[in-house]
Amino acid sequence: MLGELIPCGGGDPIPLLKPKLLIGRRSRCDITLQFPNISSHHCQLELTNGYWFVRDLGSSNGIKINGTRCNAKWLMPGDVINIAKHRFEMSYTPDASAPPPEDVDPFAIGLLEKAGLARMTPEQEELALPPSVRENSSATLHEIDDGVDMGWLDEPD
């Protein structure tokens, strides 16, 4: 096991069993969250150099890390991730031999994207990612989103 997502309101922890996990409402996601405010492909978790990285996949209700909305961010043990309005604590042991990762370049993201009022293009998203994630990531947003998102079911934040 590579870590766990522990529900903040109680419930069974969700084991992180693979280094790349798709989280969403669809049954073929690695972690399925059957709530109407979760997008069909909501976000992706990826273990890179011993640290977890989360990336929003253009979901309607977004993600927050420790209460701050973001599109992509490194997760440290104890961080709280909101997937739509569902809160989880990140629990894992980082690789002690690897240095802490650099975060997403804040100047690569426009103010409208930071505020959740606009969405970045997939090309802008890739450029905003840290180089270590960009080099190791094998899937883009277009490759992950292979179907129609039922966004009309999602509730606004």
DSSP file (Angstrom, degrees, kcal/mol; ACC not computed):
  #  RESIDUE AA STRUCTURE BP1 BP2  ACC     N-H-->O    O-->H-N    N-H-->O    O-->H-N    TCO  KAPPA ALPHA  PHI   PSI    X-CA   Y-CA   Z-CA
    1    1 A M              0   0    0      0, 0.0    16,-0.2     0, 0.0     3,-0.1   0.000 360.0 360.0 360.0 136.5    0.0    0.0    0.0
    2    2 A L        -     0   0    0     14,-2.9     2,-0.3     1,-0.3    91,-0.2   0.404 360.0 -58.0 -99.3   0.5    1.3    3.4   -1.0
    3    3 A G        -     0   0    0     13,-0.4    13,-2.9    89,-0.1     2,-0.3  -0.907  53.7-104.7 148.4-174.4   -0.8    5.5    1.4
    4    4 A E  E     -AB  15  91A   0     87,-2.9    87,-2.6    -2,-0.3     2,-0.6  -0.991   7.1-137.0-146.0 151.6   -4.4    6.2    2.3
    5    5 A L  E     -AB  14  90A   0      9,-2.4     9,-3.0    -2,-0.3    85,-0.2  -0.972  28.3-158.7-103.7 117.5   -7.1    8.8    1.9
    6    6 A I  E     - B   0  89A   0     83,-2.7    83,-3.1    -2,-0.6     2,-0.1  -0.879  18.2-123.9-102.8 116.6   -8.8    9.0    5.3
    7    7 A P  E >   - B   0  88A   0      0, 0.0     3,-1.2     0, 0.0    81,-0.3  -0.372  13.0-146.3 -59.9 128.9  -12.3   10.6    5.3
    8    8 A C  T 3  S+     0   0    0     79,-2.3    80,-0.1     1,-0.3     3,-0.1   0.769  96.8  52.1 -70.3 -26.0  -12.4   13.5    7.6
    9    9 A G  T 3  S-     0   0    0     78,-0.4    -1,-0.3     1,-0.3     2,-0.1   0.349 124.7 -90.7 -89.8   6.2  -16.1   12.9    8.6
   10   10 A G  S <  S+     0   0    0     -3,-1.2    -1,-0.3     1,-0.1     2,-0.2  -0.185  72.9 112.0 100.9 161.1  -15.4    9.3    9.5
   11   11 A G        -     0   0    0     -3,-0.1    -1,-0.1    -2,-0.1     0, 0.0  -0.642  69.7 -38.0 124.6 176.5  -15.6    6.1    7.4
   12   12 A D        -     0   0    0     -2,-0.2    -2,-0.0     1,-0.1     2,-0.0  -0.506  62.4-112.6 -75.3 136.7  -13.2    3.6    6.0
   13   13 A P        -     0   0    0      0, 0.0    -7,-0.2     0, 0.0    -1,-0.1  -0.345  25.0-128.0 -63.3 149.9   -9.8    4.7    4.7
   14   14 A I  E     -A    5   0A   0     -9,-3.0    -9,-2.4    17,-0.0     2,-0.1  -0.907  23.4-135.1-102.3 114.4   -9.3    4.4    1.0
   15   15 A P  E     -A    4   0A   0      0, 0.0     2,-0.8     0, 0.0   -11,-0.3  -0.436   3.4-139.6 -71.9 142.5   -6.1    2.6    0.2
   16   16 A L        +     0   0    0    -13,-2.9   -14,-2.9     1,-0.1   -13,-0.4  -0.876  33.5 165.1-100.6 100.8   -3.8    4.0   -2.5
   17   17 A L        +     0   0    0     -2,-0.8    -1,-0.1   -16,-0.2   -13,-0.0   0.641  53.9  45.1 -98.8 -17.8   -2.7    0.8   -4.2
   18   18 A K  S    S-     0   0    0      1,-0.0     3,-0.1   -17,-0.0   -16,-0.1  -0.888  78.6-120.8-126.2 157.1   -1.2    2.1   -7.5
   19   19 A P  S    S+     0   0    0      0, 0.0    28,-3.4     0, 0.0     2,-0.4   0.631 104.5  43.0 -73.5 -11.3    1.2    4.9   -8.3
   20   20 A K  E    S+F   46   0B   0     26,-0.2     2,-0.4     2,-0.0    26,-0.2  -0.971  73.1 178.2-136.3 120.8   -1.3    6.6  -10.6
   21   21 A L  E     -F   45   0B   0     24,-3.1    24,-2.8    -2,-0.4     2,-0.5  -0.979  19.9-149.7-130.3 132.3   -5.0    6.8   -9.6
   22   22 A L  E     -F   44   0B   0     -2,-0.4     9,-2.3    22,-0.2     8,-0.8  -0.873  16.3-161.3 -97.9 127.3   -8.0    8.3  -11.3
   23   23 A I  E     +Fg  43  31B   0     20,-3.1    20,-1.9    -2,-0.5    19,-1.5  -0.931  34.1 105.6-112.3 130.9  -10.7    9.6   -8.9
   24   24 A G  E    S- g   0  32B   0      7,-2.1     9,-2.3    -2,-0.5    16,-0.3  -0.978  74.8 -82.1-178.4-172.8  -14.2   10.2  -10.1
   25   25 A R  S    S+     0   0    0     14,-1.8    15,-0.2    -2,-0.3    16,-0.1   0.710  89.0  99.2 -85.2 -23.5  -17.8    9.1  -10.2
   26   26 A R  S >  S-     0   0    0     14,-1.4     3,-1.5    13,-0.2    -2,-0.2  -0.341  77.1-127.2 -70.7 147.8  -17.5    6.6  -13.0
   27   27 A S  T 3  S+     0   0    0      1,-0.3    -1,-0.1     5,-0.1     5,-0.1   0.738 106.4  61.2 -67.2 -22.9  -17.2    2.9  -12.1
   28   28 A R  T 3  S+     0   0    0      3,-0.1    -1,-0.3     2,-0.0    -6,-0.1   0.451  80.7 107.1 -86.4   2.2  -14.0    2.4  -14.1
   29   29 A C  S <  S-     0   0    0     -3,-1.5     3,-0.2     1,-0.1    -6,-0.1  -0.444  79.3-124.4 -71.4 153.0  -12.1    5.0  -12.0
   30   30 A D  S    S+     0   0    0     -8,-0.8     2,-0.5     1,-0.3    -7,-0.2   0.893 106.4  29.9 -65.9 -39.4   -9.5    3.6   -9.7
   31   31 A I  E    S-g   23   0B   0     -9,-2.3    -7,-2.1     2,-0.0     2,-0.5  -0.967  83.7-159.7-121.8 112.5  -11.3    5.4   -6.8
   32   32 A T  E     -g   24   0B   0     -2,-0.5     2,-0.6    -3,-0.2    -7,-0.2  -0.825  10.2-174.3 -99.2 123.9  -15.0    5.8   -7.3
   33   33 A L        -     0   0    0     -9,-2.3     2,-2.0    -2,-0.5     5,-0.1  -0.927  13.2-155.6-116.4 103.4  -16.9    8.4   -5.3
   34   34 A Q        +     0   0    0     -2,-0.6    -9,-0.1     3,-0.1    -2,-0.0  -0.481  47.9 122.3 -84.7  71.5  -20.6    8.0   -6.1
   35   35 A F    >   -     0   0    0     -2,-2.0     3,-1.7     4,-0.1    -2,-0.1  -0.978  66.4-127.1-129.1 144.2  -21.8   11.5   -5.3
   36   36 A P  T 3  S+     0   0    0      0, 0.0    -1,-0.1     0, 0.0   -11,-0.1   0.745 108.2  56.8 -65.1 -22.0  -23.6   13.9   -7.7
   37   37 A N  T 3  S+     0   0    0    117,-0.2     2,-0.5     2,-0.1    24,-0.3   0.408  88.3  91.1 -91.0   5.0  -21.1   16.7   -7.1
   38   38 A I  S <  S-     0   0    0     -3,-1.7    -3,-0.1    -5,-0.1   -14,-0.1  -0.858  79.2-127.1 -96.1 130.7  -18.1   14.6   -8.1
   39   39 A S    >   -     0   0    0     -2,-0.5   -14,-1.8     1,-0.1     3,-0.6  -0.316  24.1-108.5 -72.5 160.6  -17.3   14.7  -11.9
   40   40 A S  T 3  S+     0   0    0      1,-0.3   -14,-1.4   -16,-0.3     2,-0.4   0.893 119.5  18.6 -58.9 -41.1  -17.0   11.6  -13.9
   41   41 A H  T 3  S+     0   0    0    -17,-0.2    -1,-0.3     1,-0.1   -17,-0.2  -0.858  83.6 162.8-125.4  93.1  -13.2   12.1  -14.0
   42   42 A H    <   -     0   0    0    -19,-1.5    15,-2.7    -3,-0.6    17,-0.6   0.959  54.5 -23.8 -84.1 -55.0  -12.6   14.5  -11.2
   43   43 A C  E     -FH  23  56B   0    -20,-1.9   -20,-3.1    13,-0.3     2,-0.4  -0.945  51.7-127.6-153.7 171.4   -8.9   14.4  -10.4
   44   44 A Q  E     -FH  22  55B   0     11,-2.3    11,-2.2    -2,-0.3     2,-0.4  -0.990  10.0-155.5-130.3 135.2   -5.8   12.3  -10.6
   45   45 A L  E     -FH  21  54B   0    -24,-2.8   -24,-3.1    -2,-0.4     2,-0.4  -0.913  16.5-176.9-105.2 136.2   -3.3   11.3   -7.9
   46   46 A E  E     -FH  20  53B   0      7,-2.6     7,-2.2    -2,-0.4     2,-0.7  -0.990  21.8-142.0-138.9 129.5    0.2   10.4   -9.0
   47   47 A L  E     + H   0  52B   0    -28,-3.4     2,-0.4    -2,-0.4     5,-0.2  -0.802  29.3 173.0 -89.1 116.0    3.2    9.1   -6.9
   48   48 A T  E >   - H   0  51B   0      3,-3.1     3,-1.7    -2,-0.7    85,-0.1  -0.990  65.7 -16.2-130.4 123.3    6.4   10.7   -8.3
   49   49 A N  T 3  S-     0   0    0     -2,-0.4    46,-0.2     1,-0.3    -1,-0.1   0.824 128.9 -51.4  53.1  35.9    9.8   10.4   -6.6
   50   50 A G  T 3  S+     0   0    0      1,-0.2    45,-0.9    44,-0.1     2,-0.3   0.516 120.5  97.9  85.0   5.3    8.1    9.2   -3.3
   51   51 A Y  E <  S-H   48   0B   0     -3,-1.7    -3,-3.1    43,-0.2     2,-0.3  -0.957  70.8-121.3-127.4 145.6    5.6   12.1   -3.1
   52   52 A W  E     -HI  47  75B   0     23,-0.7    23,-3.2    -2,-0.3     2,-0.4  -0.661  23.8-167.4 -87.0 140.0    1.9   12.3   -4.1
   53   53 A F  E     -HI  46  74B   0     -7,-2.2    -7,-2.6    -2,-0.3     2,-0.4  -0.990   4.4-156.8-126.1 134.0    0.8   14.9   -6.6
   54   54 A V  E     -HI  45  73B   0     19,-2.7    19,-2.2    -2,-0.4     2,-0.4  -0.910   8.4-174.2-114.4 141.3   -2.9   15.7   -7.3
   55   55 A R  E     -HI  44  72B   0    -11,-2.2   -11,-2.3    -2,-0.4    17,-0.3  -0.992  22.8-130.9-136.1 127.4   -4.2   17.3  -10.5
   56   56 A D  E     -H   43   0B   0     15,-3.6   -13,-0.3    -2,-0.4   -14,-0.1  -0.538  13.5-148.7 -70.7 139.5   -7.8   18.5  -11.2
   57   57 A L        -     0   0    0    -15,-2.7   -14,-0.1    -2,-0.2   -16,-0.1  -0.165  61.1 -74.7-105.3  38.6   -9.0   17.1  -14.5
   58   58 A G  S    S+     0   0    0      1,-0.1   -15,-0.1    13,-0.1   -16,-0.1   0.811  76.3 175.4  77.4  29.9  -11.3   20.0  -15.4
   59   59 A S        -     0   0    0    -17,-0.6    -1,-0.1     1,-0.1     4,-0.1  -0.222  38.2-124.9 -68.4 159.4  -14.0   19.0  -12.8
   60   60 A S  S    S+     0   0    0      1,-0.2    97,-0.3     2,-0.1    -1,-0.1   0.862 108.1  32.4 -71.5 -37.0  -17.0   21.2  -12.2
   61   61 A N  S    S-     0   0    0    -24,-0.3    -1,-0.2     1,-0.2    23,-0.1   0.414  98.7-154.8-108.2   0.9  -16.5   21.5   -8.5
   62   62 A G        -     0   0    0     21,-0.1    22,-2.1   -20,-0.1     2,-0.3   0.140  14.6 -81.9  67.1-174.0  -12.7   21.5   -8.3
   63   63 A I  E     -DC  70  83A   0      7,-0.6     7,-1.8    20,-0.2     2,-0.4  -0.931  29.1-159.3-129.8 154.8  -10.3   20.5   -5.6
   64   64 A K  E     -DC  69  82A   0     18,-1.8    18,-3.0    -2,-0.3     2,-0.5  -0.990   5.8-154.1-132.3 143.4   -8.9   22.3   -2.6
   65   65 A I  E >  S-DC  68  81A   0      3,-2.6     3,-1.8    -2,-0.4    16,-0.2  -0.982  84.4 -17.2-117.7 120.2   -5.7   21.5   -0.6
   66   66 A N  T 3  S-     0   0    0     14,-3.5    -1,-0.1    -2,-0.5    15,-0.1   0.859 131.9 -50.3  51.5  39.4   -5.9   22.7    3.0
   67   67 A G  T 3  S+     0   0    0     13,-0.4     2,-0.5     1,-0.2    -1,-0.3   0.371 115.5 112.3  87.0  -3.8   -8.8   24.9    2.1
   68   68 A T  E <   -D   65   0A   0     -3,-1.8    -3,-2.6     0, 0.0    -1,-0.2  -0.904  66.3-127.5-108.8 124.1   -7.2   26.6   -0.9
   69   69 A R  E     +D   64   0A   0     -2,-0.5     2,-0.3    -5,-0.3    -5,-0.2  -0.425  41.5 158.6 -67.1 138.4   -8.6   25.9   -4.4
   70   70 A C  E     -D   63   0A   0     -7,-1.8    -7,-0.6    -2,-0.1     3,-0.1  -0.972  45.9-138.4-153.8 165.4   -6.0   24.8   -6.8
   71   71 A N  S    S+     0   0    0      1,-0.4   -15,-3.6    -2,-0.3     2,-0.3   0.735  91.0   2.6 -96.3 -30.4   -5.6   22.9  -10.1
   72   72 A A  E     +I   55   0B   0    -17,-0.3    -1,-0.4    -9,-0.1     2,-0.3  -0.977  69.4 157.5-157.7 142.5   -2.5   20.9   -9.2
   73   73 A K  E     -I   54   0B   0    -19,-2.2   -19,-2.7    -2,-0.3     2,-0.3  -0.973  40.9-106.2-165.4 149.4   -0.4   20.5   -6.0
   74   74 A W  E     -I   53   0B   0     -2,-0.3     2,-0.5   -21,-0.2   -21,-0.3  -0.610  37.2-139.5 -74.5 140.6    2.1   18.3   -4.2
   75   75 A L  E     -I   52   0B   0    -23,-3.2   -23,-0.7    -2,-0.3     3,-0.0  -0.909  14.6-164.2-107.6 128.2    0.5   16.6   -1.2
   76   76 A M    >   -     0   0    0     -2,-0.5     3,-2.2   -25,-0.1    14,-0.2  -0.739  41.4 -79.8-103.1 157.0    2.4   16.2    2.0
   77   77 A P  T 3  S+     0   0    0      0, 0.0    14,-0.2     0, 0.0     3,-0.1  -0.321 120.0  24.4 -56.4 134.6    1.3   13.7    4.8
   78   78 A G  T 3  S+     0   0    0     12,-3.4    13,-0.1     1,-0.3     2,-0.0   0.250  87.2 136.9  92.6 -12.2   -1.5   15.3    6.8
   79   79 A D    <   -     0   0    0     -3,-2.2    11,-3.1    11,-0.2     2,-0.6  -0.368  50.8-133.2 -64.1 147.4   -2.7   17.6    4.1
   80   80 A V  E     - E   0  89A   0      9,-0.2   -14,-3.5    -3,-0.1     2,-0.5  -0.923  19.2-163.0-107.0 123.7   -6.5   17.8    3.7
   81   81 A I  E     -CE  65  88A   0      7,-3.0     7,-2.2    -2,-0.6     2,-0.6  -0.916   5.9-154.5-109.2 128.4   -7.8   17.4    0.2
   82   82 A N  E     -CE  64  87A   0    -18,-3.0   -18,-1.8    -2,-0.5     2,-0.7  -0.903   4.0-167.4 -98.2 122.0  -11.3   18.5   -0.7
   83   83 A I  E >  S-CE  63  86A   0      3,-2.9     3,-2.0    -2,-0.6     2,-0.5  -0.934  76.7 -46.3-108.4 105.8  -12.7   16.6   -3.8
   84   84 A A  T 3  S-     0   0    0    -22,-2.1   -46,-0.1    -2,-0.7   -20,-0.1  -0.605 124.9 -28.8  57.7-118.8  -15.8   18.8   -4.4
   85   85 A K  T 3  S+     0   0    0     -2,-0.5     2,-0.6    -3,-0.1    -1,-0.2   0.221 116.2 105.6-107.4  14.8  -17.1   19.0   -0.8
   86   86 A H  E <   - E   0  83A   0     -3,-2.0    -3,-2.9   -78,-0.0     2,-0.4  -0.860  59.1-150.5-101.9 121.9  -15.7   15.7    0.4
   87   87 A R  E     + E   0  82A   0     -2,-0.6   -79,-2.3    -5,-0.2   -78,-0.4  -0.745  17.7 174.6-101.0 136.4  -12.7   16.0    2.7
   88   88 A F  E     -BE   7  81A   0     -7,-2.2    -7,-3.0    -2,-0.4     2,-0.5  -0.994  25.4-134.4-136.6 142.1   -9.9   13.5    3.0
   89   89 A E  E     -BE   6  80A   0    -83,-3.1   -83,-2.7    -2,-0.3     2,-0.5  -0.836  25.6-128.2 -94.1 134.6   -6.6   13.5    5.0
   90   90 A M  E     -B    5   0A   0    -11,-3.1   -12,-3.4    -2,-0.5     2,-0.5  -0.707  28.4-176.0 -84.3 124.7   -3.6   12.3    3.0
   91   91 A S  E     +B    4   0A   0    -87,-2.6   -87,-2.9    -2,-0.5     2,-0.3  -0.969  24.8 114.7-127.5 116.8   -1.7    9.7    4.9
   92   92 A Y        -     0   0    0     -2,-0.5   -89,-0.1   -89,-0.2   -90,-0.1  -0.970  59.0-109.7-165.7 167.2    1.6    8.2    3.5
   93   93 A T        -     0   0    0     -2,-0.3     3,-0.1   -91,-0.2    -2,-0.0  -0.936  37.0-136.5-107.7 114.4    5.3    8.0    4.3
   94   94 A P        -     0   0    0      0, 0.0     2,-0.6     0, 0.0   -43,-0.2  -0.247  31.7 -91.6 -67.4 158.5    7.4   10.1    1.8
   95   95 A D    >   -     0   0    0    -45,-0.9     3,-1.0   -46,-0.2   -44,-0.0  -0.605  34.2-155.1 -70.6 114.9   10.6    8.7    0.3
   96   96 A A  T 3  S+     0   0    0     -2,-0.6    -1,-0.2     1,-0.2   -46,-0.0   0.746  89.3  57.6 -67.0 -24.1   13.3    9.8    2.7
   97   97 A S  T 3  S+     0   0    0      2,-0.1    -1,-0.2    -3,-0.0    -2,-0.1   0.689  95.3  75.4 -81.7 -17.3   16.0    9.7    0.1
   98   98 A A  S <  S-     0   0    0     -3,-1.0   -49,-0.0   -49,-0.1     0, 0.0  -0.742  84.4-119.4 -96.5 142.2   14.2   12.1   -2.3
   99   99 A P        -     0   0    0      0, 0.0    -4,-0.1     0, 0.0    -2,-0.1  -0.383  44.4 -84.5 -71.7 157.1   14.1   15.9   -1.6
  100  100 A P        -     0   0    0      0, 0.0   -49,-0.0     0, 0.0     2,-0.0  -0.359  56.5-107.4 -58.8 141.8   10.7   17.6   -1.2
  101  101 A P        -     0   0    0      0, 0.0     2,-0.2     0, 0.0   -27,-0.1  -0.292  25.8-110.9 -73.4 155.2    9.3   18.4   -4.6
  102  102 A E        -     0   0    0      1,-0.1     3,-0.1    -2,-0.0     2,-0.1  -0.593  37.2-121.6 -80.2 148.4    9.0   21.9   -6.0
  103  103 A D        -     0   0    0     -2,-0.2   -30,-0.1     1,-0.2    -1,-0.1  -0.302  38.9 -71.0 -87.0 173.5    5.5   23.2   -6.3
  104  104 A V        -     0   0    0    -32,-0.2    -1,-0.2     1,-0.1    25,-0.2  -0.344  58.5-100.3 -60.7 140.0    3.6   24.4   -9.4
  105  105 A D    >   -     0   0    0     23,-0.9     3,-1.5     1,-0.2     4,-0.3  -0.524  29.7-153.9 -65.3 114.5    4.9   27.7  -10.7
  106  106 A P  G >  S+     0   0    0      0, 0.0     3,-0.7     0, 0.0    -1,-0.2   0.757  92.2  57.3 -65.7 -22.5    2.4   30.3   -9.4
  107  107 A F  G 3  S+     0   0    0      1,-0.2    -2,-0.1    21,-0.0    21,-0.0   0.571  93.8  67.0 -83.9  -8.2    3.2   32.7  -12.3
  108  108 A A  G <  S+     0   0    0     -3,-1.5     2,-0.5    20,-0.1    -1,-0.2   0.562  92.5  71.7 -84.4  -8.6    2.2   30.1  -14.9
  109  109 A I  S <  S-     0   0    0     -3,-0.7    -1,-0.0    -4,-0.3    16,-0.0  -0.932  81.4-131.6-114.2 127.0   -1.4   30.2  -13.8
  110  110 A G     >  -     0   0    0     -2,-0.5     4,-2.3     1,-0.1     5,-0.2  -0.243  24.1-110.6 -71.5 162.4   -3.6   33.2  -14.6
  111  111 A L  H  > S+     0   0    0      1,-0.2     4,-2.0     2,-0.2     6,-0.2   0.861 117.3  54.2 -62.6 -37.4   -5.7   35.0  -12.0
  112  112 A L  H  4>S+     0   0    0      2,-0.2     5,-2.5     1,-0.2     6,-1.1   0.895 110.0  47.1 -65.7 -38.8   -9.0   33.7  -13.6
  113  113 A E  H >45S+     0   0    0      4,-0.2     3,-1.0     3,-0.2    -2,-0.2   0.908 110.6  52.3 -67.3 -41.8   -7.8   30.1  -13.4
  114  114 A K  H 3<5S+     0   0    0     -4,-2.3    -2,-0.2     1,-0.3    -1,-0.2   0.880 110.7  48.1 -60.7 -37.8   -6.7   30.6   -9.8
  115  115 A A  T 3<5S-     0   0    0     -4,-2.0    -1,-0.3    -5,-0.2    -2,-0.2   0.550 115.1-117.0 -81.0  -6.9  -10.1   31.9   -8.9
  116  116 A G  T < 5S+     0   0    0     -3,-1.0    -3,-0.2    -4,-0.5    -2,-0.1   0.662  85.0 115.6  80.4  16.7  -11.8   29.0  -10.7
  117  117 A L  S   <S+     0   0    0     -5,-2.5     2,-0.3    -6,-0.2    -4,-0.2   0.589  78.0  24.6 -93.8 -12.4  -13.5   31.4  -13.2
  118  118 A A  S    S-     0   0    0     -6,-1.1     2,-0.4    -8,-0.1    -2,-0.2  -0.962  74.3-127.9-145.3 160.9  -11.7   30.0  -16.2
  119  119 A R        -     0   0    0     -2,-0.3     2,-0.2    -3,-0.1    -6,-0.1  -0.902  21.7-124.5-113.9 141.9  -10.1   26.8  -17.2
  120  120 A M        -     0   0    0     -2,-0.4   -11,-0.0     1,-0.1     0, 0.0  -0.485  29.0-111.5 -77.0 151.9   -6.6   26.3  -18.6
  121  121 A T     >  -     0   0    0     -2,-0.2     4,-2.5     1,-0.1     5,-0.2  -0.432  33.8-105.8 -72.7 159.7   -6.0   24.6  -21.9
  122  122 A P  H  > S+     0   0    0      0, 0.0     4,-2.2     0, 0.0     5,-0.1   0.858 123.3  53.6 -56.3 -34.5   -4.3   21.2  -21.6
  123  123 A E  H  > S+     0   0    0      2,-0.2     4,-2.0     1,-0.2     5,-0.1   0.921 109.5  46.7 -66.9 -43.1   -1.1   22.8  -23.1
  124  124 A Q  H  > S+     0   0    0      2,-0.2     4,-1.7     1,-0.2    -1,-0.2   0.888 110.6  54.2 -64.1 -38.8   -1.2   25.5  -20.4
  125  125 A E  H  X S+     0   0    0     -4,-2.5     4,-0.9     1,-0.2    -2,-0.2   0.929 108.1  48.4 -59.7 -46.6   -1.8   22.9  -17.7
  126  126 A E  H >< S+     0   0    0     -4,-2.2     3,-0.7     1,-0.2    -1,-0.2   0.900 110.9  50.5 -62.7 -41.0    1.2   20.9  -18.8
  127  127 A L  H 3< S+     0   0    0     -4,-2.0    -1,-0.2     1,-0.2    -2,-0.2   0.800 107.2  55.1 -67.8 -27.7    3.4   24.0  -18.8
  128  128 A A  H 3< S+     0   0    0     -4,-1.7   -23,-0.9    -3,-0.2    -1,-0.2   0.682  89.9  95.0 -78.6 -17.6    2.3   24.9  -15.3
  129  129 A L  S << S-     0   0    0     -4,-0.9   -26,-0.1    -3,-0.7   -25,-0.0  -0.411  89.3 -98.8 -73.6 149.0    3.3   21.5  -13.9
  130  130 A P    >>  -     0   0    0      0, 0.0     4,-2.5     0, 0.0     3,-0.8  -0.346  36.0-112.8 -60.7 149.1    6.7   21.1  -12.2
  131  131 A P  H 3> S+     0   0    0      0, 0.0     4,-2.6     0, 0.0     5,-0.2   0.850 114.7  58.5 -55.4 -37.5    9.3   19.6  -14.6
  132  132 A S  H 3> S+     0   0    0      1,-0.2     4,-1.2     2,-0.2   -83,-0.1   0.865 112.0  40.3 -64.0 -34.5    9.5   16.3  -12.6
  133  133 A V  H <> S+     0   0    0     -3,-0.8     4,-2.3     2,-0.2    -1,-0.2   0.897 113.2  54.5 -77.6 -42.0    5.8   15.7  -13.0
  134  134 A R  H  < S+     0   0    0     -4,-2.5    -2,-0.2     1,-0.2    -1,-0.2   0.895 111.9  44.5 -58.1 -42.2    5.7   16.8  -16.6
  135  135 A E  H  < S+     0   0    0     -4,-2.6    -1,-0.2    -5,-0.2    -2,-0.2   0.848 119.7  40.4 -72.2 -35.0    8.5   14.4  -17.5
  136  136 A N  H  < S+     0   0    0     -4,-1.2     2,-0.3    -5,-0.2    -2,-0.2   0.667  89.8 101.4 -90.2 -17.5    7.1   11.4  -15.6
  137  137 A S     <  -     0   0    0     -4,-2.3     3,-0.0     1,-0.2   -91,-0.0  -0.524  44.1-178.1 -74.9 128.4    3.4   11.9  -16.5
  138  138 A S        +     0   0    0     -2,-0.3     2,-0.4     1,-0.1    -1,-0.2   0.584  61.8  59.6-101.5 -12.1    2.3    9.6  -19.2
  139  139 A A        -     0   0    0      4,-0.0     2,-0.2     3,-0.0    -1,-0.1  -0.940  62.2-157.9-123.4 141.1   -1.3   10.7  -19.6
  140  140 A T     >  -     0   0    0     -2,-0.4     4,-1.8     1,-0.1     3,-0.2  -0.564  40.5 -97.0-102.7 173.8   -2.8   14.1  -20.6
  141  141 A L  H  > S+     0   0    0      1,-0.2     4,-2.6     2,-0.2    -1,-0.1   0.886 124.2  53.8 -57.7 -40.3   -6.3   15.4  -19.8
  142  142 A H  H  4 S+     0   0    0      1,-0.2    -1,-0.2     2,-0.2    -3,-0.0   0.863 108.1  49.3 -66.3 -34.5   -7.4   14.4  -23.3
  143  143 A E  H  4 S+     0   0    0     -3,-0.2    -1,-0.2     1,-0.2    -2,-0.2   0.838 114.4  45.0 -73.0 -31.1   -6.2   10.8  -22.8
  144  144 A I  H  < S+     0   0    0     -4,-1.8     2,-1.8     1,-0.2    -2,-0.2   0.903 101.9  66.7 -78.2 -42.2   -8.0   10.5  -19.5
  145  145 A D     <  +     0   0    0     -4,-2.6    -1,-0.2    -5,-0.2     4,-0.1  -0.566  58.1 153.2 -84.9  82.0  -11.3   12.0  -20.5
  146  146 A D        +     0   0    0     -2,-1.8     2,-0.3    -3,-0.1    -1,-0.2   0.281  58.9  34.9 -95.4  10.2  -12.4    9.4  -22.9
  147  147 A G  S    S-     0   0    0     -3,-0.1     2,-0.5     0, 0.0  -107,-0.0  -0.824  97.7 -66.8-147.6-174.0  -16.1   10.0  -22.5
  148  148 A V        -     0   0    0     -2,-0.3     2,-0.4  -108,-0.0    -2,-0.1  -0.706  44.7-133.9 -85.8 127.3  -18.7   12.6  -21.9
  149  149 A D        -     0   0    0     -2,-0.5     2,-1.6     1,-0.1     3,-0.3  -0.663   8.5-138.9 -79.5 131.4  -18.6   14.3  -18.5
  150  150 A M    >   +     0   0    0     -2,-0.4     3,-2.3     1,-0.2     4,-0.4  -0.317  45.3 153.7 -85.4  54.1  -22.1   14.5  -16.9
  151  151 A G  G >   +     0   0    0     -2,-1.6     3,-1.3     1,-0.3    -1,-0.2   0.743  59.4  71.6 -58.0 -26.4  -21.3   18.0  -15.7
  152  152 A W  G 3  S+     0   0    0     -3,-0.3    -1,-0.3     1,-0.3    -2,-0.1   0.693  94.3  55.9 -66.6 -15.9  -24.9   19.0  -15.7
  153  153 A L  G <  S+     0   0    0     -3,-2.3    -1,-0.3     2,-0.1    -2,-0.2   0.673  88.6 100.0 -83.5 -18.5  -25.3   16.7  -12.6
  154  154 A D    <   -     0   0    0     -3,-1.3  -117,-0.2    -4,-0.4  -116,-0.0  -0.376  67.9-136.4 -73.9 144.8  -22.6   18.5  -10.7
  155  155 A E        -     0   0    0     -2,-0.1    -2,-0.1     1,-0.1    -1,-0.1  -0.762  26.4-108.1 -94.9 145.2  -23.5   21.1   -8.1
  156  156 A P              0   0    0      0, 0.0   -95,-0.1     0, 0.0    -1,-0.1  -0.346 360.0 360.0 -68.7 155.6  -21.6   24.4   -7.9
  157  157 A D              0   0    0    -97,-0.3   -96,-0.1   -73,-0.0    -2,-0.0   0.495 360.0 360.0 -59.7 360.0  -19.2   24.9   -5.0
